[in-house]
Amino acid sequence: MPDLDVFLDHGDAIRNMTLHRTESHALLYLTLISPLTAWLVAGLFRQQVKWPVWWPAIWLALITHPLLDLMMVYGTQLGLPLTDHPYAIGSIYIVDPLYTLPLLIGVALVLWRRSKSGLRWNRLGLILSTLYLLWSVIIQSVAAGRLSRRWCCREFQTIRCWSRRPPLIPWCGAAWR
């Protein structure tokens, strides 16, 4: 649901890019809309009794999307309406096969096996992709620290340069040596 805002035209390509990941990715708005969405899903499947089960599942599905977008370099305005600051970690690319493939394989095995062994494969895919995400953040932090020390000291030879942060650069974990 958060990416449905790509169908809204804000006038030009630049505004479409900058206004994507704003209100539709705000954690407060997604939290407020999750009970209504859960009620609609429960009604759609004629399971109004199970609304309390649907609500946390829908909420997790809604907020994990912008939290994953946080890992990309473009920035996500998670704090709207309280702040319009775009937050970004920038440790992975928008399409990162090393993150996506374990998840897709896990889901495919669940749908194919339809048993507890399929759920184990799905859990393993989720663990592997999450570990890759954590690894990408660590690698980016280490590489950015090395880059800033080398670049600043050689270029400027000043103490002030140590406090400068290098720009966010997505680090593909597989390509990093």
N, C-alpha and C positions, 0 to 999 in steps of 0.2 A: 503493500500500500504506500509506503513513503515515496517510492519512485513514480507514482502516478502523476506527480506534478510535471513530468516531462511533456505531458500532453497539453499543458497550458502554454500559450504563446504570450510572451511578455513584450513583444515588439521587434526584437532583433536577437541575433545569435549570442551576442555578449550578455545581454540581460537574461536570456534564457539560461545561460551557463552560470551566471552569478546568483540568480534567484532560485536555482535548483539547490536542494539541500538546505532550505531555510525553514519555513513553517512546517512543511511536511516531515522534517527530520527533527523537530524540537521535541525533546523528551517529555516536557510537560504536556504538550498537546497530544502526543501519542498515548500518554498515560490516561489522559481524560477521555480519549475516544475509545480506549480498549474495552471498558464495560459495555458500551453500546454495541461495539463490533461483536463482542462475545455473545451478547443477547441475540443479535441478528443471526449469528452462526448457529447458535443453539436452536433458534426458531426454524432456521432453514433445514436443519437435520431433525426437527421435531424432538429435541431433547432439552426442553426448558428446565427440566429437573437438574441437568448437568451443567447449568450455567456457571456455577462456582468452579467447575473443572476447566471450562473453556476460557474463563477470564485470565488466569495467570498464563495459560498457553498462548493466547492471543497477545497479551502484554509483552511476553518474552519475544515473540516473533516480531512485534512491532519495534521494540527498542533495540534489539540486537542488530537490526539493519543499519540504523544511523551509527551505532557504535562500531560496526565494521567499516562504514564509510569514514569514520574518524581515522582509521589507519591509512587512508589515502592522502595524497598531497594537496588536494583541492580545498579541503576545509569543510566543516559541517557546523552549522549554527545550532548546536545542541541546546543552548540556554535560552532560546527565544521563549517567551517575550521579555525575560529579565535582562538579557544581554544579546547583542547582535554580533558578538565576537565569533569569528569562524575558528573553530578548534581543528587542529590537524596534527597527526603524528607523522604521517608520510613514510611509513616503512614498507608498504607494498604498493604495487601497481593496481589499477582498476581491475584488470583481468590478470590474475596470477594463478596459473595452472597448478602450481605446487600447493596452493591453498584450496583451490576448488576441486581438483581431482579426487582427493581422499573423501570429500563430502559426497560427490556424485557417485563414486563407487560404493560407498556405504549405503546410500539411498537405493541404488540399483539392486544391491544384494538383499536389502529388506524387501523390496517389491518382488524380487525373483524368488527368494526362499520362503518368505512369509512364515518365519519361525523364529525361535529365540537365537539361533545361530546368525540369522540375518541381522537381528538387533545388535548382536555382539560386533558384527562387522561395521554396522552403522556407528556404534559407540567408538570403535577403533578409528574410523575415519574422522569423527569429530575430535578425538584426542590428538590425532596426528596433525590435523589442520590447525588446531589451537596451539599446539607446540610450535608449529612452523611460524604462526603469527607472533608468538612470544620471541622466538629466535630472531625473527626479522627486526623486532624492536631492539633487541640486545645488539645485534650486528650493526644496525644503523647508529645506535648510540656510540659504540666503539669506533666505528669508521668516521663518524662526524667529529668525534673528539680528536682523533689522529689528524684528520684533514684540517681542522681549525688550528691545531698547534703548529703543524708544518707550514700551512699557507700563511698564517699570520706572522710567524717569526721570520720567515724568509723574506716576505714582502715588505713588512713595515719596521721590523726590529724595535717594536715598542711594547711596553707593558699593557697599554690600553687595548691592544689587539687581542690579548688573551680573553678578554671579556666578551668579544664579539662572537655571535653565534653564526655558524654557516647556514645557508638556506636549506630548507627541507628538501632532501633528495631521496626519492624512493630507492631502497636498496633491495634488489632481487637477491634473496638469500642464496639461490643456486649459483648465481654469477659471481658472488663475492668470494674472494680468495683470502 
